[in-house]
Amino acid sequence: MSIQWFPGHMNAARKKAAESMEKTDLVIEVLDARLPQASCNPMIEQLRKQRQRPCLKILNKADLADPVATKAWLEYYNAQKDVSAVALSCKKPADVAKVPGFALKLAPHRGTALKPLRMMIMGIPNVGKSTLMNALLKKRVAAVGDEPAVTKMQQRLYLGNNMVLIDTPGMLWPKIEHPTDGLMLAASHAVGVNAVIEEEVATFLADQLLTHYPQLLTARYGFSIDGMDGVAVLEGVAKRRAFRVKGGDLDLEKAAHTLLQDYRSGALGRISLETPQSRAALLASYKPEPSLGEQQDNEEEGEDEQ
């Protein structure tokens, strides 16, 4: 299943972000610690690199992610130029209180009364950006909800200690290049429910869990996973929870919803859907579709050979 979701307001958000980037000292990008690179918007990377802005990458929801995978991601990002990465939970005030200090280290020439530190907070929908904003300002200034694309307009907010926050709507990019990225984003609720089929997403998630976290499935649902595939996991959840539709058949739709909710809430355990190693393997195996010009060249070469 290929997932594409780019509402009209997101195109406008990108244009506005590009304009504001010129007057920004630092980009704070909020990522989902369970899938950092899949939740990293390539448009944000492009915008900040064009303006040569340093980036503080916040791996949010770290309390839901596999700590071993998170450690590997921190090492990966902190090895990059002009990037600093931290893992935390935006729901924990003590974690959020450290963010201004991390930001100042990346822009030590700013943060005075004459030169306030101007920070643009960016991220795809539903990674916890608004939760971070509210925690930093210690008041509700951004709408928070368990649905993607809650923030619709850019806003400028003033933080103590000579800092300015520029909030931007959550942005997805026009084309999700790797199908598995779309599935990971859907499983983690960064993509709206209208753009996905929950059973397909839950089957993908179940296959990932069978490969990397089989013991968590058994611990949560109480069945042996021997010989199972993703569909069989959904069937097992339906049987255990007595999910049936009228007529007695298993209610796989309800089982899919339950599995996804258990993953999203952390009820299944601490789970990461990708690591730097799995990302490298994905990129190595990926063959982009040829452009129209390349397709025509290939067709002409085939005709010549005949």
N, C-alpha and C positions, 0 to 999 in steps of 0.2 A: 504494500500500500504506500503510495507516494502522497505525502502530506504537504500542502502548500496553503499558507494563510497570511495574507497581506492586506488587511483592511485599509480603506482609503486614508483614514486619519494617520496611519503609520507612515505613508509616503510624505505627508505634510510634516510629520514629526522629524523625519530624516533631514528635510530641507532646513527646518528651524534649528536643528542640532548642529548642522554644518555652519550656519551663521554664527551661533553662539560659541562654537569651539574656538573662534578667533580670539575671544575675550576670556578664555578659560586658561588657568594655569595647570590644572590637573584633572584627569578623568578618573572617577571612581566607578569601576564596572562591577556590578553585582552578578555573580554567577551562582549556579546551583552546584554545590559541592559534590553531588552524586553524579553529575555529568558536566564537568566544567567546560570542556571544549565544545561539546554539542550545544551548550547554552551560551557560548561566546559568539556574539554577533559580528560577523566579518565586516559589516558596514561601520561598526564602532571602531574596530581596529584600523580600518582604512582612514576614517576621519581623523583620529588622533595622531596617526603617523604622518599624515599630510601636514599637520600643524606642529609636529614634533612635540607632542604633549606626553609627559610621563603618565603612567597608569597604576593605580592601586586596584588590584583585583581582589575582591572579597568573595571567598568561597563560602557562601551562606548555606545554612541548613547543614553545617558540618556535624551536628549532633545526630543527623539522620544518615550520614554517609559512612562508608567503611573507612576507619582511621588509617589503615595501611595504604589504601588507594589515595586518600587525601594527602598523606605525607609525600607520596610520589608526585602528586600534582603540584604541591608547594615547591618542591625541588625543581620541577620542570619550569614553572613560571618565574621563579626567582633567579634562574639562570639567564633570563632574557634581558635585553637592554632596556633601560628606563621602565622596568616593571618590578613591582613589589607585590607579593601575594600573601594573604593571611586567611586563615580558616576560622570561622566563628558562627555564632547563631545570633541573628539580628533580634531575636526575642529575649536575649539575655543582656540586660543593661550594662553589666560589667564588661562584656565583650565589646559592645558598641562604644563605650567610653574610651576605648583604646584607638578608635578610628582616627580622630583628629591628629593624634601623635604620629600615627603611621603616615598620614597625608603630609604633615609638615616635613618629615624626613625626605620626601620626594621633591619638595619645593621649599628648601630652607631659606631662600631669598624672599619669600613672601610671608604673610601672617603678621604684619604690623598694621598700625593704624593708618599709615600712609599707603601701604601696599597689602591690603587684605588678600588672603588666599582664596582664590575663586575656583571652586570645585564643581564640576559637572557630574552628576550621578546618572549613570546609564545602565541599561540592562534590558533583557527581553522580558516579556510579561510574566508575572507571577513567580519571580525569583526572590522576592522579599525586599524590593527596592523601597517601596512605600513604608514598610515596617522599619527599615533602617532610618529613613528620613524622620519619622515620628519619634524614634528613640533618640536620635541625635539632638533634635530640637526640644525633646521632652514635652511635646504636646502634639495633638493630632492636627497635622497640616496636610497630610496626603491620605486619600481614600485607600483603605485596605480591604481586600476581599479575596476569597478563594476562587476567583475567576480571572482569567487572563485579561489584560488590557483595561484595567480599572482606571488608571491615570490617562487622561485624554489631552491635557494641555500642559505646556511648559510653565514652570513657575520659579521665581527667584526668591530665596529665603535667606535670612541672616542668622548666622550662628555666632555664639559668643567667641571670644578670643580672636577677633578680627578674621572671621571666615565667612564666606558667602557660598551658599549651596544653590545650584541650578538643577532643578528636577526636570526630567524629560519623560514623556510617555514611553512605556515599554515598546521596543521595536523588534519585530522579526524582520528577516530579510526576504526579498521577493522569491528566491528559490532556495529551498533546502536541498543542498547538493547530494547528500548521502541519505538514502531512504531510512537507514537505521537511526540517523539523527532525528528525523521526524518522529519515529516511533518512541525514542527515548524522551523527546520533548513532550509528546502526548502522554506517555506514562507518568511523567512528572507534573502534568497539568499546565504546561506552558502554552499549549495549543487549545483553543476553545473546543468544547464538546461537539459543536456543529461541524467541525472539520474532520472528525475522526469516527471510526467505528470501534466502540469500546472492546468488543470481543477480539478484534484483530490486534489491538494494542495490548490487551491482557494476555493473549497467546504469545506475543513477542516477549513480554515481561516474564511470563512463566518459563519460556525457553531459556532466558538469561539466568533465571534463578536456578533452574535445573543444572545449568553448567557451572555456575559460580557459588551458589548459596543453597544447595539442596537441603542441608540440615535445617535451614530456617523454615522451609516449606513444611517439613515433617513436624517441627516444633510448634508451628502455628496451627496446622490443620489436622495433625495426628494421623496421617496416612503415609505408607511407604511409597517412595517415588521410583522404585525400581521399574525400569522399562517404560516409564512415562514420557510423553512429549507434552508440549504446551497445552494442547486441547484436552489431553487426559488430566492435566492438573486442574483445569476449569471444571471438568466433570467430577473430579474428586472433591473439590470445594463445594460444588452443588450438592453432592451426596451427603457430605459431612454436615452441611448447614441446612439440609432438607429444603433446598431451593427447587421447587417444581412449579411448572405452569399447569393451567387447567388441562386435565387429561392425563397428568402423571409424568410427562416428560421432564427431563432436567432443565432447569432454568439457567442456561449458560450466560445469558445477559446479566442476570443478577449476580452470578458467580464472578463474572468478569469485573463488574463494578466493585464487588467486595475485595477482590485481589488488588485492584488498583488503589482503593482507599487504604487498605492495610499497608501497602508500600508507601504511599504518600504520607501517611500519618506516622510512620515508623513502627507500627504495630508488628510488622514482619521482622524488624531488626534493622541494623545499620547496613545499608546496601549502597554500593556504587555501581553504576551501569557502564562505566568506562574507566580505563587507566591510561597513562601515557603510552604504555606498551600496546594496548589494544587499539588505541588511536593510530599509532604508527602502522600497525598491521592493516587497519582499515584503509589508510591512505595509500599504502603500498599495493593493495589489491584493487584499488579503484581505477577504473578506466573511464575517463569522461567521454560523453557522447560526442562524436565528431560534428564539427560545424557543417553548415550547408555547403560551404565551399569545399571542405574536405570530403564530404560525401560525393560531390560531383567529380572531384579528382579521382577518387577511388573507383567510381563507375567508369570513368574514361580509361583508367588503367586496365580494368577488367576487359573492356571492349578491345583495347589494343592487343591484349594477350590472346584473345580469340582470333 
